[in-house]
């Protein structure tokens, strides 16, 4: 039984090393802005940069909005399915598994094809019979300029991995 | 009488209809943001530019460059899934059976929850700051031990580097998923095995692992799918120097490389098929595994 304990601590120690070193490394790197030694200069510069403040608050707002929307959609559904409509449970479970099956980059690809439109309303960009921003002959969802512009703006923030 | 029965049936039916209203927001959301985009990809994979049905996109997947991208992706995902399973299992076993202090267990589970979602650009940056050419560990090894990591042929921006980085979210995911299975192993089984004279390794070989193997293989499939879909980490780390399937698709979305949108559909479709197969394995094996957990 003593052996178990020893091996457990060994596993934990190696795990801690692997998982903590990148965090330490990142922190150490962040202190290296000034040549003469460690300082919090990088943090000062970044925090006082209005561009960063804007991006950061945008990310935070986006994250909060996602949480609120997620809770608003999921909690009533879970309640409802559990108490009123147990029949659809397999369907709901299947749907909740779908994001595991479809890689984020793939779903983003799908979004671009379906929702890449200059209109506010979804599905009105007509991905079935569309015209492009700059050439009426090219469907929008085939137009590299339209999709590339849209992707540069949104795709990086939409794929978590 | 018949009228009353009819009215009760009608009331029942209207209540049934009312019941469906509650799930409409969710179903609508799923339809708009999961099902329609996916269908769009699946259908698009079988259409040519003029909208006629064709298999040529699927055939084009087998051109050498795309086939090799998929192949590297599969190798990378398999490797990180297997290693993630192995190390994650060791850590999960250590905190479940290792008689470690309670606070450590809580800390590890919480950390796993965070680390399994720590991916993309921040993760790549952390590894570049640690194992890159001027990284923390690289410099530490050089200054303290006189070992030049990069002279040994190691490079973070490579298959191996990417695998090491992926493990950062693969191992915690394994810990989180396999812990309930390990906790489901009953004390009585171990005691019974010991009373019958089994050694520790015999217990693991003949009792624990046969019970656990569906969970283990299932998690392996899930980790495979998880690594296969990872894109931001790979792009942030390697740019486009390592051609794996998600990066090829990303390049296709941005319109830089391939000038054939329907090939993009086909790549996306192939990725869905691969992760879909992996997840189907996971679901089937998990149902098998849950027989023992009841």
Interface residues (C-beta under 8 A of the other chain):
Chain A: X4 X5 X7 X8 X9 X11 X12 X15 X18 X19 X21 X22 X23 X24 X25 X26 X28 X29 X30 X73 X74 X76 X77 X80 X81 X84 X85 X88 X92 X95 X97 X98 X99 X100 X101 X102 X103 X104 X105 X106 X107 X108 X109 X110 X111 X112 X113 X114 X122 X127 X141 X142 X144 X145 X147 X148 X151 X152 X155 X156 X159 X160 X161
Chain B: X19 X20 X22 X23 X25 X26 X27 X29 X30 X32 X33 X34 X35 X36 X37 X38 X40 X41 X44 X49 X87 X90 X91 X93 X94 X95 X97 X98 X99 X100 X104 X108 X111 X115 X117 X119 X120 X121 X123 X125 X126 X127 X129 X130 X131 X135 X136 X137 X167 X168 X169 X171 X172 X222 X225 X226 X228 X229 X230 X231 X232 X233 X246 X249 X250 X252 X253 X254 X255 X256 X259 X261 X264 X265 X268 X271 X272 X275 X276 X279 X283
